[in-house]
Amino acid sequence: MKTVKYAAVALLLTTVSSAFAAQAVNPADAQNLHKIGVVSATGATTLDGLEARLAAKAEAAGAKAYSITSANNNNKLSGTAVIYN
C-alpha cells in the first residue's frame, strides 16, 4: 500500500514540475516567441545530460521555452541555447 502511495505522489510531483518547466522548441516555432537571452552549459557526458542542463538553466532564467543552438564535444559536452518568454 505504501508503494502505491509513493508512486502516486511521485507521479503527481512529476506532472506538476513538468507543467512549469521550460519546453524545447524547434527553430521554426521559436520565430513566434520573444527572445530573452542565451544560456550555456558545460561538463555533460551525454546529449540528454547536456539538454537537461540547458533546460534547467533556461527555467532558472525564467524562460518558457529554449532552442539549442550548439553542442560541442571536447571530452565533455558543452552547448548553448536561446531562451524565450
Secondary structure, DSSP 8 states (H G I E B T S, - for coil): -HHHHHHHHHHHHHHHHHHHS-EE--HHHHTTS-EEEEEEEEEESSHHHHHHHHHHHHHHTT-SEEEEEEEEESSSEEEEEEEE-
